[in-house]
Every structure is written in structure tokens, then in C-alpha cells.
Amino acid sequence: MIALARLFLLLFVLLTVLYVSLSIWSRRTRRRKLGEDFDEGDREYGDIRDAYVRKGLEDYDDSFRRRLILLVYVVPVVVIAYIIYVVNYT
């Protein structure tokens, strides 16, 4: 039982590092794309690039895409639980 607890603790730490890395990467990518959109002429906010990017990132913070990154925690745990079930009970 202690080995299982150790596995889940290690998994949690690794998944947290992966989640933070994916979140930072996704936010930077979105920021870059917003800057490119502004530079191409999408000037809804006039010539204030920072305001345009800030508004876009606020929209991104509430987006479904950002919430999908939380699957980094769910999918591996479900897969491990399924493997444990199949190995022990079938």
C-alpha cells in the first residue's frame, strides 16, 4: 500500500510540473498569436497593443482550452486505475 501511495505522490509531482509547463507554453503561444493578429491589422482597440493582448488573454483565461489542460491530471490517473483493475480483477 505504501508503494501505491509513493507512486501517486511521485505522479502528482510529475503531473504538476507538466501542467505548469503546458500552461506557460499555451499562454505564451496565445500571447504571440494575439500580437501577430494585432500587427496584421486587427485594430479593434486602436493602436494600443498592450490593451488588445491583455483583453485577449482575459478571454483566454475563461476559455475551454485552458480548462482542457487539467486533463493532464485526470487521464494518467484513470489509465493507471484501469491497468490496476485489469491486472488484479480479470
Secondary structure, DSSP 8 states (H G I E B T S, - for coil): -HHHHHHHHHHHHHHHHHHHHHHHHHHHHHHHHHHHHHHHT--TTTT-HHHHHHHHHHHHHTSHHHHHTTHHHHHHHHHHHHHHHHHHH-
